[in-house]
């Protein structure tokens, strides 16, 4: 199978490595020419939690026109680059290309659908964890489940809509999940991944910005009473907005999920903290900003999420984005 990895960051490198190690032909696409040069010259090295390291020689490109038409396109760019990635993918995709997105936040699926056939898009959530130490060098720090489904546009789909999904798209989602699973990427297909995406969004919204603002690894956050108060408030706001969006999500379950994530990833520095430290744009707009915008749509106040967005943006100034009006 021909696979195209769009975005050669930590997660893109990890998934591409595992797909190639599983016997598939993989091309890495990234607009950063220096990263492309490193991958082509030195290969891709993955370090596992047990200390073992393996290196693969890989093929990387910086022009989408150089990509072979893929059977699977895995979109792992930052959320704010989704529209550009979708436009470029539309130039080289085939009629039967699967487009799997495992990005953070909400909103990127609709951006993909502006340029791609909705039947080709498979939204997903992954609990794989990876850290890029230098270009082409990645630590595989967690081997969690990846869940995916066909695209279901409505937050509360009708029985007829779900019947169409089950008949036409779910078998493809199951085939895609088996393909990932065969490459040592634990995966499962479901009828609608949106509730799982909401759960991960709320957990990220309570951890990532506070980790970035306080410059703390995840495990240190619950040790500070003031931070805990903010975390609890962020979960409450996220759950309230999720309920209005048709999700059945329990506050106690979500708070337990936040604490368990902090415990399980105690030494990890969140991706948002890494972006702040390296002066890169963050995904604050896609994570907490998503909750703010949906809260405005449904009439739910989200003052803590709004503060998180403004506070993280203030760190970067012109290096970040705030689009609360979109």
C-alpha positions as CSV (number, residue, x, y, z in Angstrom):
1,X,0.0,0.0,0.0
2,X,1.2,3.5,-0.8
3,X,0.9,5.8,2.3
4,X,1.5,9.6,2.4
5,X,2.3,11.2,5.8
6,X,1.4,14.9,5.7
7,X,3.4,16.5,8.5
8,X,6.7,15.0,9.6
9,X,6.5,16.0,13.2
10,X,6.7,13.6,16.1
11,X,3.4,11.8,15.4
12,X,3.8,11.8,11.7
13,X,7.2,10.3,12.0
14,X,6.0,7.6,14.4
15,X,3.0,6.5,12.3
16,X,5.0,6.6,9.1
17,X,7.8,4.6,10.7
18,X,5.4,1.9,11.9
19,X,3.6,1.7,8.6
20,X,6.9,1.3,6.7
21,X,8.2,-1.2,9.2
22,X,4.9,-3.1,8.6
23,X,5.8,-3.5,4.9
24,X,4.1,-0.5,3.3
25,X,5.6,2.1,1.0
26,X,5.6,5.5,2.8
27,X,6.4,9.0,1.7
28,X,6.8,11.8,4.3
29,X,5.6,15.3,3.1
30,X,6.7,18.4,5.0
31,X,7.1,22.0,3.9
32,X,10.2,22.3,6.1
33,X,13.0,21.6,3.6
34,X,15.7,21.3,6.3
35,X,13.7,18.5,7.9
36,X,13.1,16.8,4.6
37,X,16.8,16.9,3.9
38,X,17.6,15.3,7.3
39,X,15.1,12.5,6.8
40,X,16.5,11.7,3.3
41,X,20.1,11.8,4.4
42,X,20.1,10.2,7.9
43,X,16.8,8.3,7.9
44,X,14.3,8.1,10.8
45,X,15.2,6.8,14.2
46,X,12.6,5.8,16.7
47,X,13.6,5.2,20.4
48,X,11.3,3.0,22.4
49,X,10.5,3.2,26.1
50,X,12.8,0.2,26.8
51,X,15.8,2.0,25.3
52,X,16.0,0.2,22.0
53,X,16.5,2.3,18.9
54,X,15.8,1.5,15.3
55,X,16.6,3.5,12.1
56,X,14.8,3.2,8.7
57,X,15.9,4.9,5.5
58,X,12.9,6.9,4.4
59,X,11.7,9.0,1.5
60,X,10.7,12.6,2.2
61,X,9.5,15.4,0.0
62,X,8.7,19.1,0.3
63,X,6.6,19.5,-2.8
64,X,3.2,17.7,-2.9
65,X,3.5,17.2,-6.6
66,X,6.3,14.8,-6.0
67,X,4.1,12.4,-3.9
68,X,2.9,9.1,-5.5
69,X,-0.9,9.1,-5.4
70,X,-1.6,7.5,-2.0
71,X,-4.0,4.8,-1.0
72,X,-3.8,6.2,2.6
73,X,-3.1,9.9,3.4
74,X,-2.5,10.4,7.1
75,X,-3.0,14.1,8.1
76,X,-0.9,15.1,11.1
77,X,-0.1,18.7,10.6
78,X,-0.9,21.3,13.2
79,X,-4.6,22.2,13.1
80,X,-4.0,25.7,11.8
81,X,-2.3,24.2,8.7
82,X,-5.3,21.9,7.8
83,X,-6.8,23.9,5.0
84,X,-3.4,24.2,3.2
85,X,-2.9,20.4,3.6
86,X,-6.3,19.6,2.3
87,X,-5.9,21.9,-0.8
88,X,-2.6,20.2,-1.6
89,X,-3.9,16.7,-1.0
90,X,-6.8,17.3,-3.4
91,X,-4.2,17.8,-6.2
92,X,-2.8,14.3,-5.9
93,X,-5.4,12.0,-4.2
94,X,-7.1,9.2,-6.0
95,X,-10.8,8.4,-6.0
96,X,-10.3,5.6,-3.5
97,X,-7.7,7.4,-1.2
98,X,-8.4,7.1,2.5
99,X,-7.8,10.3,4.4
100,X,-7.2,9.7,8.1
101,X,-6.9,12.7,10.4
102,X,-5.7,12.3,14.0
103,X,-5.3,16.0,14.8
104,X,-6.0,17.7,18.0
105,X,-9.2,19.8,18.6
106,X,-12.3,20.3,16.6
107,X,-12.9,22.0,13.3
108,X,-10.2,20.4,11.2
109,X,-12.6,17.8,9.7
110,X,-14.8,20.5,8.2
111,X,-11.8,22.1,6.7
112,X,-10.8,18.9,5.1
113,X,-14.3,18.4,3.8
114,X,-14.1,21.7,1.9
115,X,-11.5,20.2,-0.5
116,X,-12.0,16.4,-0.2
117,X,-14.9,14.0,-0.7
118,X,-16.5,13.4,2.7
119,X,-16.7,9.7,2.0
120,X,-12.9,9.5,1.9
121,X,-12.4,11.3,5.3
122,X,-12.0,9.2,8.5
123,X,-11.7,11.2,11.7
124,X,-9.8,9.6,14.5
125,X,-8.4,9.9,18.0
126,X,-5.0,8.5,19.0
127,X,-3.4,7.8,22.3
128,X,-0.1,7.1,20.8
129,X,2.5,9.4,22.3
130,X,5.7,10.7,20.7
131,X,8.4,13.3,21.3
132,X,10.6,14.8,18.6
133,X,14.0,15.5,20.0
134,X,15.6,16.6,16.8
135,X,14.3,16.3,13.2
136,X,14.2,12.6,12.3
137,X,14.7,11.5,15.9
138,X,11.6,10.6,17.9
139,X,10.9,9.0,21.2
140,X,7.9,6.6,21.3
141,X,6.6,7.3,24.7
142,X,3.1,5.7,24.6
143,X,1.4,3.0,22.7
144,X,-2.3,3.7,23.3
145,X,-5.3,3.0,21.2
146,X,-6.2,4.7,17.9
147,X,-9.9,4.9,17.2
148,X,-11.4,6.0,13.9
149,X,-14.8,6.1,12.2
150,X,-16.4,7.3,8.9
151,X,-17.2,11.0,8.8
152,X,-20.5,11.7,10.6
153,X,-21.4,15.4,10.0
154,X,-24.2,15.8,12.5
155,X,-23.5,15.9,16.3
156,X,-26.7,13.9,16.7
157,X,-27.1,11.8,13.5
158,X,-30.5,10.4,12.6
159,X,-31.1,6.6,12.3
160,X,-31.1,7.0,8.5
161,X,-27.8,8.8,8.5
162,X,-26.2,6.1,10.7
163,X,-27.7,3.4,8.4
164,X,-25.9,5.0,5.5
165,X,-22.6,5.1,7.5
166,X,-23.0,1.5,8.5
167,X,-23.7,0.2,5.0
168,X,-21.2,2.3,3.0
169,X,-18.3,3.5,5.1
170,X,-18.0,1.4,8.2
171,X,-16.5,-1.6,6.4
172,X,-13.7,0.7,5.0
173,X,-13.1,2.1,8.5
174,X,-12.7,-1.5,9.8
175,X,-10.3,-2.3,7.0
176,X,-8.3,0.8,7.8
177,X,-8.2,-0.1,11.5
178,X,-7.0,-3.7,10.7
179,X,-4.3,-2.2,8.5
180,X,-3.0,0.0,11.3
181,X,-3.3,-2.9,13.8
182,X,-1.2,-5.1,11.6
183,X,1.6,-2.5,11.8
184,X,1.7,-2.6,15.6
185,X,-0.6,0.4,15.9
186,X,-3.4,-0.7,18.2
187,X,-6.6,0.4,16.4
188,X,-10.3,0.0,16.4
189,X,-13.2,1.3,14.2
190,X,-16.4,2.6,15.5
191,X,-19.6,4.2,14.0
192,X,-18.9,7.7,15.3
193,X,-15.7,8.8,16.9
194,X,-17.0,12.3,17.8
195,X,-17.7,11.5,21.5
196,X,-14.1,10.2,21.8
197,X,-12.8,13.3,20.1
198,X,-14.7,15.4,22.6
199,X,-13.2,13.5,25.6
200,X,-9.7,14.0,24.3
201,X,-10.4,17.7,23.6
202,X,-11.6,18.3,27.2
203,X,-8.5,16.5,28.6
204,X,-6.2,18.5,26.4
205,X,-8.0,21.7,27.2
206,X,-7.3,21.2,30.9
207,X,-3.7,20.1,30.6
208,X,-2.0,21.7,27.6
209,X,-2.5,25.4,28.2
210,X,-1.7,25.2,31.9
211,X,1.4,23.2,31.2
212,X,2.5,25.8,28.7
213,X,1.7,28.8,30.9
214,X,3.4,27.4,34.1
215,X,6.2,25.6,32.1
216,X,5.5,22.4,34.0
217,X,5.5,18.7,32.9
218,X,2.0,17.1,33.1
219,X,2.7,15.3,36.4
220,X,3.4,18.5,38.3
221,X,0.1,20.2,37.5
222,X,-2.1,18.3,40.1
223,X,0.3,19.2,42.8
224,X,-0.5,22.9,42.7
225,X,-3.9,23.8,44.3
226,X,-4.4,26.9,42.1
227,X,-3.7,25.0,39.0
228,X,-6.1,22.2,40.1
229,X,-8.8,24.8,40.5
230,X,-8.3,26.0,36.9
231,X,-8.2,22.5,35.6
232,X,-11.5,21.6,37.3
233,X,-13.1,24.7,35.9
234,X,-11.9,24.0,32.4
235,X,-13.3,20.5,32.6
236,X,-16.7,21.9,33.8
237,X,-16.9,24.3,30.9
238,X,-15.9,21.7,28.4
239,X,-18.5,19.2,29.7
240,X,-21.2,21.9,29.6
241,X,-20.5,22.8,26.0
242,X,-20.2,19.1,25.0
243,X,-23.7,18.4,26.5
244,X,-25.1,21.2,24.3
245,X,-23.3,19.6,21.3
246,X,-25.2,16.4,21.9
247,X,-22.5,14.4,23.8
248,X,-23.3,12.3,26.9
249,X,-20.2,13.1,29.0
250,X,-19.9,12.8,32.7
251,X,-17.9,15.4,34.7
252,X,-16.6,12.9,37.2
253,X,-15.4,10.6,34.4
254,X,-13.7,13.5,32.6
255,X,-12.0,14.8,35.8
256,X,-10.7,11.3,36.5
257,X,-9.4,11.1,32.9
258,X,-7.5,14.4,33.4
259,X,-5.8,13.1,36.6
260,X,-5.1,9.7,35.0
261,X,-3.5,11.4,32.0
262,X,-1.3,13.6,34.2
263,X,-0.3,10.4,36.1
264,X,0.4,8.3,33.0
265,X,2.3,11.1,31.3
266,X,3.9,12.6,34.4
267,X,7.3,13.2,32.8
268,X,5.9,14.4,29.5
269,X,6.0,18.1,28.5
270,X,2.8,18.8,26.6
271,X,3.0,19.6,22.9
272,X,1.8,23.1,23.7
273,X,4.6,23.6,26.1
274,X,7.1,22.3,23.5
275,X,5.7,24.8,21.0
276,X,6.0,27.7,23.5
277,X,9.6,26.8,24.3
278,X,10.5,26.6,20.6
279,X,8.7,29.8,19.7
280,X,6.3,28.0,17.4
281,X,2.6,28.6,16.9
282,X,0.5,26.6,19.3
283,X,-2.8,24.8,18.8
284,X,-4.6,26.8,21.5
285,X,-7.1,28.1,19.0
286,X,-8.0,24.6,17.9
287,X,-8.2,23.2,21.5
288,X,-9.6,25.7,24.0
289,X,-10.7,28.0,21.1
290,X,-13.0,25.3,19.9
291,X,-14.7,25.2,23.2
292,X,-15.0,29.0,23.3
293,X,-16.6,29.2,19.8
294,X,-19.0,26.4,20.4
295,X,-19.9,27.9,23.8
296,X,-20.8,31.1,22.1
297,X,-22.9,29.2,19.6
298,X,-24.9,27.4,22.3
299,X,-25.0,30.2,24.8
300,X,-22.6,28.6,27.3
301,X,-20.1,30.9,29.1
302,X,-16.5,29.8,28.9
303,X,-14.5,32.4,30.8
304,X,-11.6,30.0,31.8
305,X,-11.2,28.7,28.3
306,X,-11.2,32.3,27.0
307,X,-8.5,33.2,29.5
308,X,-6.4,30.2,28.4
309,X,-6.6,31.3,24.8
310,X,-5.7,34.9,25.5
311,X,-2.9,34.0,28.0
312,X,-1.2,31.6,25.6
313,X,-1.5,34.0,22.7
314,X,0.0,36.7,24.9
315,X,3.1,34.6,25.3
316,X,3.7,34.6,21.5
317,X,2.3,37.9,20.3
318,X,2.6,37.7,16.5
319,X,3.8,34.1,16.6
320,X,0.4,32.8,17.5
321,X,-3.2,33.0,16.4
322,X,-6.4,34.0,18.0
323,X,-9.6,33.5,16.0
324,X,-12.4,33.5,18.5
325,X,-14.7,35.2,15.9
326,X,-14.4,32.3,13.4
